[in-house]
Amino acid sequence: MEIVEMLRGPVTIIEPRGALDKSGAPPFGDRIFAVIDSGSRNLLVDLQQIVYISSAGFRTLLLAHKRADEVKAKLVLCGVSAEVRRLFELGRVLDLFTICATRDEGVAKAT
Amino acid sequence: MENVQTRIPNRLDAMAGVVSIVEAFGKEHGLSHRIVNDVNVALDEVLNNIISYAFEPGARSEIGIRLEIIGGKIVIDIDDAGRPFDPLGAPPPDLTGGLRERRVGGLGIHFVRNLMDAVEYTRVGERNRLRLSKTLASDEREEPGGEWHGNR
């Protein structure tokens, strides 16, 4: 799991690369929590470079989103492929997340 | 016989190799991205369960995986020598409630059941055997020029 992080204005963009599985999800989750703990309240998670996401990845996304919610931070997703979107639907978590079609929209939404 | 078999050690770091095998198998048989993704996610959940819970801590073992296309279906057999465990016995997860109330666990077997058409568990001697199968719809075996091969 490689995690690329960049800033666009106030928004921290986090882009995991690889499989968001049981091995990849923990470092990804740690990174999001670290960004929130460092004070960022605007986060965009770009999923376009993930190979696939398993239940471990969803668990991490949900925990991160709950944490963001607790501290009133915005957490937005983009880069969601058709396959990944279908898993969001299967897990009935689609409505829990704000999902944008492009990174630019995501940045605007997370600002 | 259109099949591929492998054995992996019961370690999480062995799973990346399985993803490569599924992708190569999908490419060879012209399977769609969607089917390859479904099989990868389902296998990930099943193998994670086995590796994380079937063995005593530190116990070394091997897990057998076999992929085959039979009669318009992809069939995935997984067998392990771990303690008896029927994943189909797990209760369905609670998928209701908003963000604050939502439980974060239990999605794994839910994904497996929903991504596959059939899941069968049998205990044979000292081994667990799980068979996953999914019918390949006509649009899920793409012709050259389709999504998987790219347009030329």
Contacts between the chains, C-beta under 8 A, distances in Angstrom:
chain1	res1	chain2	res2	distance
A	19	B	16	7.3
A	19	B	19	6.7
A	19	B	44	7.6
A	21	B	15	6.9
A	21	B	44	5.4
A	21	B	48	7.3
A	22	B	12	5.8
A	22	B	15	8.0
A	22	B	44	7.7
A	22	B	48	5.0
A	22	B	52	7.5
A	23	B	12	5.3
A	23	B	13	7.0
A	23	B	15	7.3
A	51	B	19	6.8
A	51	B	40	7.8
A	52	B	19	7.6
A	52	B	37	5.7
A	52	B	40	5.1
A	52	B	41	5.7
A	52	B	44	7.3
A	53	B	41	7.6
A	54	B	41	5.8
A	54	B	44	4.5
A	54	B	45	6.0
A	54	B	48	7.1
A	54	B	108	7.2
A	54	B	111	7.5
A	55	B	45	6.0
A	55	B	105	8.0
A	55	B	106	7.9
A	55	B	107	3.8
A	55	B	108	3.9
A	55	B	110	7.7
A	55	B	111	5.8
A	56	B	48	7.1
A	56	B	108	7.9
A	58	B	104	7.9
A	58	B	107	5.5
A	59	B	104	4.7
A	59	B	105	6.3
A	59	B	107	7.1
A	62	B	99	7.8
A	62	B	102	6.3
A	62	B	104	4.6
A	63	B	104	5.8
A	65	B	99	6.1
A	66	B	99	6.2
A	66	B	100	6.9
A	66	B	102	7.9
A	66	B	104	7.8
A	69	B	99	5.7
A	69	B	100	6.8
A	82	B	34	7.5
A	83	B	33	6.5
A	83	B	34	6.0
A	83	B	37	4.1
A	83	B	38	7.8
A	86	B	34	7.9
A	87	B	41	6.8
A	87	B	111	6.7
A	90	B	110	7.1
A	90	B	111	6.2
A	90	B	114	5.0
A	90	B	115	7.4
A	91	B	95	6.7
A	91	B	107	5.1
A	91	B	110	7.1
A	91	B	111	7.3
A	92	B	95	3.9
A	92	B	96	7.6
A	93	B	95	8.0
A	93	B	102	7.4
A	96	B	98	7.0
A	96	B	99	5.0
A	96	B	102	6.5
